Amino acid sequence: MNQSKVGVVGLGYVGLPVAVAFGKHFPVIGFDINEERITTLKQGYDTTKEVEPFELLTSNVFFTTAPSLLSECDYIIVAVPTPLDAYNLPYLEPILKASKMVGQHIKPGATVIFESTVYPGLTEEECLPLLERFSHMKAGTDFFIGYSPERINPGDKQNNFTSIMKVVAGMDELTTEKIAQLYRTVVKAGVHKAPSIKVAEAAKVIENTQRDINIAFMNEVAMLLDAMDIDTKAVLDAASTKWNFLPFTPGLVGGHCIGVDPYYLAYKAKEYQVTPKMILSGRDINNNMANYMIHKILQEMKNQNMTVKGAVVTILGITFKPNVPDIRNTQIVKVIHELKVRGMNVQVHDSYADKAQVLEQFGIELMPYNELMPANIVVLATPHQQYIRQYDEKFPFTHLLKGNKSIMFDVKHMSLKAMKHNNYKVVANQAVL
Ligand SMILES: NC(=O)c1ccc[n+]([C@@H]2O[C@H](COP(=O)([O-])OP(=O)(O)OC[C@H]3O[C@@H](n4cnc5c(N)ncnc54)[C@H](O)[C@@H]3O)[C@@H](O)[C@H]2O)c1
């Protein structure tokens, strides 16, 4: 084991921290098809902001776009994206291409471990045949496969790759133990050996589906309480005093996991003629929250006799969650688009998101904070630390508002207390906390 070399295929939010963690114990080949990503990593800069420059520059990871180097590796960990297509169906091209490429370069005796989130069955039904076809070798005798779902939470500096227990599974008992030993060297929290690859795949996908359904329930509750003019946050504070009340909150669900993985499970369910009613209704509710937010903003403008056309709106935060630069499937973009369609003058600020990426993907030009015009409406959409720090000030955000008829929408309900001290109307949006 000590002499082993580890390869990591796909160096994004998941793959890079994995490569760097293994790089503390083994020589590592870090492979990605994105040349720009490899160039910046070699320079010690991680655009996902998960790994510090010092760690990158001192890690024992050789960053490359040359797949042939994978033939030196005893273990190859695959962490490529598993997104959806335009019809919310699994888009498997990246993982299938990666399997083919690994097959072309894998050496006899090596073990391939998939970390990408997939539906139960994908590793053995789709990836394994490609590995066999392109390596001209037989799995189980010439090379081995396994699955170990990734549970990291980007932006979370406490729960990270080494501090979260790792579920591992191999194609047979021996492979499972070999994979367990490999991860034990880096994961301080330990490993859990699942009885099969399908079990490990299913465990990951239901973890995220459970979160999606719980958030959907909170969103439904919040819309109901809002209609009844009952403060959602006060209700959650009260309910949370019970020991087994789960601490979920309403909100927009974006990103590459919670809003995506349930569709992988639903896709597979249909193959078995099982109708995934709860899974899909959770998705439906969460997908509609951006529309609900637009409705709330327009409703409040009407209550204030505010003219919609030409109103200046400031959106604070465009990433799908706080303190990360990840803009994948961010739902706030739907809100921005709809407000613009209605003739509002929308300005967006986010110092975490990459300016060029936001422009390329959404056609939105991010504004520097000190150039934001005073606005009729300010929407605190993603409570980055930078914004939250302002709650310590006496009149947070008031400098961004136009006058005392302006409205502040606090999507996550963070500023309610602070904003009570001033004259501005605060809609601490009970339904979209
Ligand atoms: N981001 C998360 O919070 C998170 C958490 C747990 C699990 N996951 C899962 O991990 C997987 C990876 O997600 P991510 O967030 O790291 O994605 P990402 O988009 O941040 O990174 C993926 C990387 O893979 C590279 N890539 C794409 N195709 C490739 C190929 N054929 N060969 C080599 N490299 C290739 C891309 O260039 C990119 O750098 C997904 O299945 C995701 O569902 C993500």
Ligand as a Chemical Component Dictionary entry (heavy atoms), coordinates in Angstrom:
data_LIG
# 
_chem_comp.id                   LIG 
_chem_comp.type                 NON-POLYMER 
_chem_comp.pdbx_formal_charge   0 
_chem_comp.three_letter_code    LIG 
# 
loop_
_chem_comp_atom.comp_id 
_chem_comp_atom.atom_id 
_chem_comp_atom.alt_atom_id 
_chem_comp_atom.type_symbol 
_chem_comp_atom.charge 
_chem_comp_atom.model_Cartn_x 
_chem_comp_atom.model_Cartn_y 
_chem_comp_atom.model_Cartn_z 
_chem_comp_atom.pdbx_ordinal 
LIG N1  N1  N 0  -19.771 19.499 -5.571  1  
LIG C1  C1  C 0  -20.294 18.821 -4.565  2  
LIG O1  O1  O 0  -20.727 19.382 -3.572  3  
LIG C2  C2  C 0  -20.345 17.307 -4.589  4  
LIG C3  C3  C 0  -20.449 16.612 -3.382  5  
LIG C4  C4  C 0  -20.501 15.222 -3.409  6  
LIG C5  C5  C 0  -20.478 14.563 -4.624  7  
LIG N2  N2  N 1  -20.407 15.269 -5.794  8  
LIG C6  C6  C 0  -20.349 14.506 -7.042  9  
LIG O2  O2  O 0  -18.990 14.447 -7.465  10 
LIG C7  C7  C 0  -18.916 14.474 -8.890  11 
LIG C8  C8  C 0  -18.028 15.620 -9.330  12 
LIG O3  O3  O 0  -18.622 16.839 -8.946  13 
LIG P1  P1  P 0  -17.821 18.206 -8.844  14 
LIG O4  O4  O 0  -18.693 19.139 -8.090  15 
LIG O5  O5  O -1 -16.444 17.954 -8.360  16 
LIG O6  O6  O 0  -17.777 18.610 -10.392 17 
LIG P2  P2  P 0  -16.864 19.773 -11.043 18 
LIG O7  O7  O 0  -17.591 20.201 -12.256 19 
LIG O8  O8  O 0  -16.485 20.760 -10.002 20 
LIG O9  O9  O 0  -15.530 19.025 -11.465 21 
LIG C9  C9  C 0  -15.474 18.019 -12.391 22 
LIG C10 C10 C 0  -14.115 18.060 -13.091 23 
LIG O10 O10 O 0  -14.079 16.942 -13.959 24 
LIG C11 C11 C 0  -13.469 17.352 -15.176 25 
LIG N3  N3  N 0  -13.888 16.409 -16.211 26 
LIG C12 C12 C 0  -15.035 16.345 -16.921 27 
LIG N4  N4  N 0  -15.028 15.307 -17.746 28 
LIG C13 C13 C 0  -13.838 14.663 -17.561 29 
LIG C14 C14 C 0  -13.236 13.524 -18.128 30 
LIG N5  N5  N 0  -13.867 12.803 -19.040 31 
LIG N6  N6  N 0  -11.998 13.195 -17.711 32 
LIG C15 C15 C 0  -11.347 13.935 -16.779 33 
LIG N7  N7  N 0  -11.871 15.024 -16.216 34 
LIG C16 C16 C 0  -13.102 15.381 -16.597 35 
LIG C17 C17 C 0  -13.928 18.762 -15.388 36 
LIG O11 O11 O 0  -13.061 19.463 -16.251 37 
LIG C18 C18 C 0  -13.916 19.308 -13.950 38 
LIG O12 O12 O 0  -12.691 19.908 -13.632 39 
LIG C19 C19 C 0  -20.340 14.570 -9.390  40 
LIG O13 O13 O 0  -20.832 13.288 -9.643  41 
LIG C20 C20 C 0  -21.079 15.157 -8.206  42 
LIG O14 O14 O 0  -22.445 14.808 -8.198  43 
LIG C21 C21 C 0  -20.303 16.623 -5.791  44 
# 
loop_
_chem_comp_bond.comp_id 
_chem_comp_bond.atom_id_1 
_chem_comp_bond.atom_id_2 
_chem_comp_bond.value_order 
_chem_comp_bond.pdbx_ordinal 
LIG N1  C1  SING 1  
LIG C1  O1  DOUB 2  
LIG C1  C2  SING 3  
LIG C2  C3  SING 4  
LIG C2  C21 DOUB 5  
LIG C3  C4  DOUB 6  
LIG C4  C5  SING 7  
LIG C5  N2  DOUB 8  
LIG N2  C6  SING 9  
LIG N2  C21 SING 10 
LIG C6  O2  SING 11 
LIG C6  C20 SING 12 
LIG O2  C7  SING 13 
LIG C7  C8  SING 14 
LIG C7  C19 SING 15 
LIG C8  O3  SING 16 
LIG O3  P1  SING 17 
LIG P1  O4  DOUB 18 
LIG P1  O5  SING 19 
LIG P1  O6  SING 20 
LIG O6  P2  SING 21 
LIG P2  O7  DOUB 22 
LIG P2  O8  SING 23 
LIG P2  O9  SING 24 
LIG O9  C9  SING 25 
LIG C9  C10 SING 26 
LIG C10 O10 SING 27 
LIG C10 C18 SING 28 
LIG O10 C11 SING 29 
LIG C11 N3  SING 30 
LIG C11 C17 SING 31 
LIG N3  C12 SING 32 
LIG N3  C16 SING 33 
LIG C12 N4  DOUB 34 
LIG N4  C13 SING 35 
LIG C13 C14 SING 36 
LIG C13 C16 DOUB 37 
LIG C14 N5  SING 38 
LIG C14 N6  DOUB 39 
LIG N6  C15 SING 40 
LIG C15 N7  DOUB 41 
LIG N7  C16 SING 42 
LIG C17 O11 SING 43 
LIG C17 C18 SING 44 
LIG C18 O12 SING 45 
LIG C19 O13 SING 46 
LIG C19 C20 SING 47 
LIG C20 O14 SING 48 
# 
